[in-house]
């Protein structure tokens, strides 16, 4: 038992440390898998060829539609200028009309709203990051806001992931495991999203205003300049809204399959905005269909890399989950003398912190939580909660300690903005770890007080 746990910890440390050193997880996960197998007296060859590969395939099948189609939709929004059209519309109506320090507060609110819209429309979080980054930089420059708070606001898309009905991986994984719907735990989910969104807005705007009062201002530093809003043809603001509204309605309200909803969103986006697509790098005179095809190809190839990186961590997680050491540890957690809802929060936070991947962490622990805590389960306090409660609290808690300093998204954002961990990480930690943890605890307490909210 002790030796097995040591092997699991070493395996996780290999991934976390060398990821921080920019070694790809595609290389690290199999190595960590073999370390865990050896320490737990498993056959390393079988652990890799059976458990690891099966874990990868399982997650690939689960997440392929949402990541591939969501990434393609995000590329369409980037190449058509639809994301810029949405941002420009909000800026002209709200930011430009505000006065004094209120401009800063309104500007931060606009980025929170824009990130919400894109995520709720099914666009993958990484693509939302790349899509909103130039918009945020332009706005920060226009209002002379301190650059070191750009990384913090870029993390605000975490709030959208916890929303009931959101077509994102954190919502899809528990649906696939528990057989629940996308809107399970509706009211606590909405409250949790509001806590993260309002907390993000209040924190980042207050930090910016405070620093600007003592002379802080925008400067590019080592970050490459970002062009102003392009003057090329862009879709109308309301036209740009329609595809993401369609995806949310079809998936979150009509309960249609995620593949159907995202495919419909892509088709509508191409029909309404395809004439605005301009893919950089193509020869002069390339016909419009060439630009559209290049955009779709780019989205598909980008999604392949994201899918593979997620799946290799999930393969490693599958090997860990198969060890007797992990099973013993999980059994200890689910039998803690506290309310099952708090056990769900604790278990999800621990697994996501270790794996730095919500899909991987959830794919390990949610089946264990369901088997132990639902009616007829193995835990002493089984039957006090439902699958819907586990779904919503797991989704919220899964976005909390995903973004520790070594997380890939954190490293990418700080690299893009040319800001050090010391200077830029604290706002990111507050926005993407502290507020989601608070939101998860609040949602858990709501279910404990009013189980009917599930």
Buried (B, 14 or more C-beta within 10 A) or exposed (E): EEEBBEBBBBBBEBBBEBBBEEBBBEEBBBBBBBBBBBBBEBEBEEBBEBBBBBBBBBBBEBBBBBBBBBBBBBBBBBBBBBBBBBBBBBBEEBBEEBEEBBBBBBBBBBBBBBBBBBBBBBBBBBBBBBBBBBBBBBBBBBBBBBBBBBBBBBBBBBBBBBBBBBBBBBBBBBBBBBEBBBBBBBBBBBBBBBBBBBBBBBBBBEBBBEBBEEEBEBEEEEBEEBEEBEEEEBBBBEBBBBBBBBBBBBBBEEEBEBBBBBBBBBEBBBEBBBBBBBBEEEEEEBEEEBBBBBBBEBBBEBBBEBBBBBBBBBBBBBBBBBBEBBEEBBEEBBBBEEBBBBBBBBBBBBBBBBBBBBBBBBBBBBEBBBBBBBEEBEBEBBEBBBBBBBBBBBBBBBBBBBBBEBBBBBBBBBEBBEBEBEBBBBBBBBBBBBBBBBBBBBBBBBBBEEBEBB
